[in-house]
């Protein structure tokens, strides 16, 4: 699948990246190859294939769900510059 330079520009704008003028044809070829791979993968018949999370039939060893540290909430609250109702107050970063 071949992409035009205009399509590469549109993808770059959606991804919020800048692509230099002379690199656009290479990006068009590379993105086209990726889309061709997706098309080939989509064409594979997966009827009757069960999805799996891992190729090996293994169970994950889990540790016991136990508290291993004591509560230090008060200690850390005393160190914080600003605290209100048990919450840390930070400067606003989003308007």
N, C-alpha and C positions, 0 to 999 in steps of 0.2 A: 504494500500500500504506500503510495507516494503522497507526501504532503507538500503543499505549496508554501512559499515563503510567507504568505499572508496568514496561513494557518499556524505556522511556527510563531509568528508575531502575536497571534491571538492567544496561543498556549503560554507564551512567555508573559504576556500581560496578566493572564489568569493566575499564573504562578508567581507573579510579582518579581520577575527576574529580568535582568537586562542581558541581551545577547548582541554581541558586536555584529555589525553588518556583514563582514566577511565570514563569520562563523555560521550564519543562518543556513546555507545549503547543507553543511555537515550535520547540523541539528535536524534538518528535514529528513535526511537519509537515515540517521540513527533512530529518530522517532518513528519513521516509517517501518524500520526493521522490528522495533518493539511491537508496533501494532500488528505486523504480520505474525509475530510469534503468538500474540494474544488470539488472533484469528485461528491459527493452527491448533492452539490449546482448546479453544472453544469448539472446534470441529470434532474433537475426540469423543467417542461414544462412552459415556460413563454410566449408562443404564445398568443397574444392579450392583454398582460399586458402592460399598458402604464407606461413608466418610470416617476418617480417623484423626485423632489428635496427635498420634505418634506412631511411627512405623513399627515399633517394637511393642509387644504386649507386656508392659511393665506397669507396676503400680508405684506411685511415688511414696517414698518413705517420708512420713511426716513426724515432726517432733510433737511431744505432748503440748497441749494448749494450757500452759501454766504461767502464772506471773513469776518472773524471775528477777525483777527489780522493784525496789520500793518506790513509793510515790514521792517525787521531788517537785511537785507542782508549786508549792509555796516557796521553795528555795529559788526556783527560776522566776517566779512572779516578782520576788523582791529585787532581782537583778535587772528586770526590764525597766526601760525609761518611763513608759506609760502603760498603766493597766487600769481596766475598768470592768467591774463585774466578772472578774476572772478571765478576761480576754486581753490579749496584747493589742495595744493601739499603735498603729503605724501611720506614717504620712500617706495621704491620698496620692495615688500615682495615675489614676484614670479619671479624666474629667467627665 
